[in-house]
């Protein structure tokens, strides 16, 4: 099956710093990638939809200046959490969708802890 | 907007059958997914329904009724490893085909 990787898998950073998370589709081209965050024992909350070569579409309530998304190629999207605060600590998961609309493949997730 | 409802928790016995229900309200329905998620891991795809009816895949089956805004996931011959969260997710047909997830149902399988 299709493989999506995320890097890093875990990151600890200090308040006020920025953290970049990478999402890569390893064996297919992803026209669309999605970024989710998940709090403990909660479901996935869609943050934004990222299309290659265009600006990301953010969900209501998600600050686009805080969560910068760049989808520079058909296999790579990045999420940068800027000026991180402890409340940004969460599990961030990306997913990638190939041309077929039936399925999206999830990355393994990145656990961010802001101290 | 979208609204997806599913039970918070369910408990079932090893070897039994369990049905997890999901109701949804959405504009521009474009498919319903079920995912399994173990704690601390990413979701894994289980099933996809876009037309009414039952889709069977091994021990897992998924049903959809678009007119009722209703789906269920049926798990047969339960195994201990089936203890996980099961996420119902609905894809919209507009706005980039984004997929919205329900809160998930935590299934506990006991011996």
Interface residues (C-beta under 8 A of the other chain):
Chain A: X32 X34 X36 X41 X42 X43 X44 X45 X46 X49 X51 X57 X91 X93 X95 X97 X101 X102 X103 X104 X105 X106 X107 X108 X109
Chain B: X30 X31 X33 X40 X41 X42 X43 X44 X45 X48 X50 X85 X87 X91 X95 X96 X97 X98 X99 X100 X101 X102 X103 X104 X106
